[in-house]
């Protein structure tokens, strides 16, 4: 392998890292949305149960 080949592989790896960072960021955002929604649903369920008892 020449130095040019090594540089090309490094560039490809960096591009893959950037795409993965973007995907991980998107997944974190979606996870926070789901957790917030479940928290509200759980609070509503607990409020309904307390009202029934």
C-alpha positions in Angstrom: 0.0 0.0 0.0 1.2 3.5 -0.8 0.7 6.6 1.3 -2.1 7.7 -1.0 -4.0 4.4 -0.4 -3.6 4.9 3.3 -4.8 8.5 3.1 -7.8 7.3 1.1 -8.7 4.6 3.7 -8.4 7.2 6.5 -10.7 9.6 4.6 -13.2 6.8 4.1 -13.1 5.9 7.8 -13.6 9.5 8.8 -16.7 9.8 6.5 -18.1 6.7 8.1 -17.4 8.1 11.6 -19.3 11.3 10.7 -22.3 9.4 9.4 -22.4 7.2 12.5 -22.2 10.3 14.8 -25.2 11.8 12.9 -27.2 8.6 13.2 -26.3 8.2 16.9 -27.4 11.8 17.5 -30.7 11.1 15.7 -31.3 8.0 17.8 -30.6 9.9 21.0 -33.2 12.5 20.1 -35.8 9.9 19.3 -35.1 8.0 22.5 -35.5 11.2 24.6 -38.9 11.8 22.8 -40.1 8.3 23.6 -38.9 8.6 27.3 -40.7 11.9 27.7 -43.9 10.4 26.2 -43.8 7.4 28.4 -43.2 9.6 31.4 -46.3 11.6 30.6 -48.3 8.4 30.0 -47.2 6.9 33.3 -48.1 10.1 35.2 -51.5 10.0 33.6 -52.0 6.4 34.5 -50.9 7.0 38.1 -53.3 10.0 38.3 -56.2 7.9 37.0 -55.5 5.1 39.4 -55.3 7.5 42.4 -58.6 9.1 41.3 -60.2 5.6 41.2 -59.0 4.6 44.6 
